[in-house]
Amino acid sequence: MINYQGEDYTETEFYGREILEAIQLTNKFPTPKKVLIEMLEEMRHEQLNLIDKEELNHYIHAKK
């Protein structure tokens, strides 16, 4: 669980909330796909040190 501003969120809920906040900050609805991809890429880079590299590699190979 992640506590953010006094409320508990699962990791999925927290990152989903961050994505929605990023969309709202663009003030563009619907948000163009290119902008969403750029925001997700930026979030991925910010959180790269939190990702277990071995688990990520297993996931990538499983998706193939």
C-alpha positions as CSV (number, residue, x, y, z in Angstrom):
1,M,0.0,0.0,0.0
2,I,1.1,3.5,-0.7
3,N,0.0,6.4,1.5
4,Y,-0.6,9.6,-0.4
5,Q,-2.1,12.7,1.1
6,G,-3.5,10.6,4.0
7,E,-5.1,8.0,1.9
8,D,-4.0,4.4,1.2
9,Y,-3.7,3.2,-2.4
10,T,-2.5,0.0,-4.0
11,E,0.4,0.5,-6.4
12,T,-2.0,0.1,-9.3
13,E,-4.4,2.7,-8.0
14,F,-1.6,5.1,-7.1
15,Y,0.0,4.9,-10.6
16,G,-3.4,5.2,-12.2
17,R,-4.0,8.3,-10.2
18,E,-0.7,9.8,-11.3
19,I,-1.6,9.1,-14.9
20,L,-5.0,10.8,-14.5
21,E,-3.3,13.8,-12.8
22,A,-0.9,14.1,-15.7
23,I,-3.7,14.0,-18.2
24,Q,-5.6,16.7,-16.2
25,L,-2.5,18.9,-16.2
26,T,-2.4,19.0,-20.0
27,N,-5.9,20.5,-20.0
28,K,-6.6,18.5,-23.2
29,F,-9.5,16.2,-23.4
30,P,-9.4,13.8,-25.0
31,T,-5.7,13.6,-24.5
32,P,-3.8,12.7,-27.8
33,K,-2.2,9.3,-27.8
34,K,1.3,10.8,-28.4
35,V,1.0,13.0,-25.2
36,L,-0.2,9.9,-23.1
37,I,2.8,7.9,-24.4
38,E,5.2,10.6,-23.6
39,M,3.8,11.0,-20.0
40,L,3.9,7.2,-19.5
41,E,7.5,7.1,-20.7
42,E,8.5,9.9,-18.3
43,M,6.8,8.1,-15.4
44,R,8.6,4.8,-16.4
45,H,11.9,6.6,-16.3
46,E,11.2,8.2,-12.9
47,Q,10.3,4.8,-11.4
48,L,12.9,2.7,-13.2
49,N,14.9,2.2,-10.0
50,L,11.8,0.6,-8.3
51,I,11.4,-2.1,-11.0
52,D,12.9,-5.5,-10.4
53,K,14.9,-6.0,-13.6
54,E,14.7,-9.8,-13.4
55,E,10.9,-9.8,-12.9
56,L,10.6,-7.3,-15.9
57,N,12.7,-9.6,-18.1
58,H,10.5,-12.6,-17.2
59,Y,7.4,-10.5,-18.0
60,I,8.8,-9.4,-21.4
61,H,9.7,-13.0,-22.3
62,A,6.3,-14.3,-21.2
63,K,4.5,-11.6,-23.4
64,K,6.5,-12.8,-26.5
